[in-house]
Amino acid sequence: MSKVQYILVTGASSGIGSFISKCLSQNYNVIIHGRNTDKINQVISECNNPDKQLAFVTDLQQFEEIEAVLGKFIIEKDIEVIGFVHCAGFMNMLPAKMMSVAAIQKTFSTNLFSAAMIVKVLLQRKVNAGALKNVVFISSNISNFGAKAFSLYSASKAGIDGLMRSLAVELAPDVRVNSVLPGAIHTPMTSAIFQDEEKAKSMLSTYPLGEGFPEDISNMVEFLLSDKSKWITGQQFTVDGGRTIDISG
Ligand SMILES: NC(=O)c1ccc[n+]([C@@H]2O[C@H](COP(=O)([O-])OP(=O)(O)OC[C@H]3O[C@@H](n4cnc5c(N)ncnc54)[C@H](OP(=O)(O)O)[C@@H]3O)[C@@H](O)[C@H]2O)c1
């Protein structure tokens, strides 16, 4: 009998990831990942067919444990993971003088190293039997640019885009791998910026298409997971309302 197929969404307990998961649940079974069971269960209750969605709880900072924990989860549930959306992310504005080993470890484990280990697990024949077809990394529009106090975060996002490009080459034609690079979206991650009315207004004035929403990111993810993008791999898709293309002024 064939196994039930799933899309794994990391960072699905909040913000963009929770929105993506709810949208995907219209057409797929989703593994909702996060660190907090109550938050995950809340997202599952808001999904289509809540009974079909699975909760996966693990802290990605412990990325050296992912291979064992995720492998066990997939084998025990007796499922196939056909798609992986890495949305989990940690962002802390940190001036270069304040960079620390702990901050480097936290940023890179969550944003980059864990994604590499998850892809490895999903490629293992004994765990996922060649089921993986599609990977989408949620990067950031800062990946190709620079900003004060964003060195660690932007390096981790540039790293995931580098990982994306080489995986796309190595895994073709079986697996497509792409990145989505959002501009500022109002979520718990950016709440401090949006809470400051002046700052928010000045920031949004740099967005030619105005404010963006989680659905703008989710629409691109759904496209990349679908056959409508079947000839696309190894690409960065910036979804930022024109923020990074505007060099006027
Ligand atoms: N919001 C923006 O403007 C924006 C712009 C560009 C890119 N992005 C990217 O979009 C993605 C989603 O961001 P968001 O704004 O939706 O942020 P968010 O609301 O803060 O959600 C972050 C998610 O990542 C999970 N996470 C964080 N650290 C983790 C860890 N150590 N282990 C496991 N899970 C962890 C969180 O889980 P818990 O619920 O357990 O905390 C949560 O589900 C991130 O990769 C971010 O870098 C966001």
The ligand as a MOL file (V3000), in Angstrom:
LIG
                    3D

  0  0  0     0  0            999 V3000
M  V30 BEGIN CTAB
M  V30 COUNTS 48 52 0 0 0
M  V30 BEGIN ATOM
M  V30 1 N 8.7940 38.7750 8.5740 0
M  V30 2 C 9.6060 39.3030 7.6810 0
M  V30 3 O 9.5580 40.5090 7.3950 0
M  V30 4 C 10.6040 38.4550 6.9480 0
M  V30 5 C 11.3520 39.0500 5.9120 0
M  V30 6 C 12.2770 38.2820 5.2280 0
M  V30 7 C 12.4510 36.9390 5.5660 0
M  V30 8 N 11.7160 36.3890 6.5900 0 CHG=1
M  V30 9 C 11.9460 34.9850 6.9030 0
M  V30 10 O 10.6920 34.3300 6.9160 0
M  V30 11 C 10.7520 33.2370 7.8440 0
M  V30 12 C 9.5600 33.3060 8.7870 0
M  V30 13 O 9.6520 34.5160 9.5280 0
M  V30 14 P 8.4290 35.1180 10.3570 0
M  V30 15 O 8.4530 36.5760 10.1450 0
M  V30 16 O 7.1960 34.3480 10.0850 0 CHG=-1
M  V30 17 O 8.9580 34.8490 11.8460 0
M  V30 18 P 8.2380 34.3440 13.1880 0
M  V30 19 O 6.8050 34.7280 13.2100 0
M  V30 20 O 9.1340 34.8080 14.2770 0
M  V30 21 O 8.3310 32.7450 13.0600 0
M  V30 22 C 9.5690 32.1060 13.1240 0
M  V30 23 C 9.3370 30.6250 13.1340 0
M  V30 24 O 10.6130 29.9820 13.2360 0
M  V30 25 C 10.5810 29.0870 14.3380 0
M  V30 26 N 11.8850 28.9990 15.0020 0
M  V30 27 C 12.6840 30.0260 15.3960 0
M  V30 28 N 13.7720 29.5320 16.0260 0
M  V30 29 C 13.6530 28.1840 16.0140 0
M  V30 30 C 14.4370 27.1170 16.5150 0
M  V30 31 N 15.6000 27.3200 17.1410 0
M  V30 32 N 13.9850 25.8590 16.3460 0
M  V30 33 C 12.8170 25.6150 15.7270 0
M  V30 34 N 12.0300 26.5710 15.2390 0
M  V30 35 C 12.4450 27.8440 15.3800 0
M  V30 36 C 9.5660 29.6920 15.2980 0
M  V30 37 O 9.1280 28.6950 16.1870 0
M  V30 38 P 8.4990 29.0720 17.6440 0
M  V30 39 O 7.0410 29.3470 17.3940 0
M  V30 40 O 8.7560 27.8760 18.4520 0
M  V30 41 O 9.2390 30.2990 18.1160 0
M  V30 42 C 8.5020 30.1610 14.3200 0
M  V30 43 O 7.6750 29.0850 13.9270 0
M  V30 44 C 12.1100 33.3280 8.5390 0
M  V30 45 O 13.0160 32.4520 7.9430 0
M  V30 46 C 12.5370 34.7670 8.2780 0
M  V30 47 O 13.9220 34.9120 8.3040 0
M  V30 48 C 10.8110 37.1250 7.2870 0
M  V30 END ATOM
M  V30 BEGIN BOND
M  V30 1 1 1 2
M  V30 2 2 2 3
M  V30 3 1 2 4
M  V30 4 1 4 5
M  V30 5 2 4 48
M  V30 6 2 5 6
M  V30 7 1 6 7
M  V30 8 2 7 8
M  V30 9 1 8 9
M  V30 10 1 8 48
M  V30 11 1 9 10
M  V30 12 1 9 46
M  V30 13 1 10 11
M  V30 14 1 11 12
M  V30 15 1 11 44
M  V30 16 1 12 13
M  V30 17 1 13 14
M  V30 18 2 14 15
M  V30 19 1 14 16
M  V30 20 1 14 17
M  V30 21 1 17 18
M  V30 22 2 18 19
M  V30 23 1 18 20
M  V30 24 1 18 21
M  V30 25 1 21 22
M  V30 26 1 22 23
M  V30 27 1 23 24
M  V30 28 1 23 42
M  V30 29 1 24 25
M  V30 30 1 25 26
M  V30 31 1 25 36
M  V30 32 1 26 27
M  V30 33 1 26 35
M  V30 34 2 27 28
M  V30 35 1 28 29
M  V30 36 1 29 30
M  V30 37 2 29 35
M  V30 38 1 30 31
M  V30 39 2 30 32
M  V30 40 1 32 33
M  V30 41 2 33 34
M  V30 42 1 34 35
M  V30 43 1 36 37
M  V30 44 1 36 42
M  V30 45 1 37 38
M  V30 46 2 38 39
M  V30 47 1 38 40
M  V30 48 1 38 41
M  V30 49 1 42 43
M  V30 50 1 44 45
M  V30 51 1 44 46
M  V30 52 1 46 47
M  V30 END BOND
M  V30 END CTAB
M  END
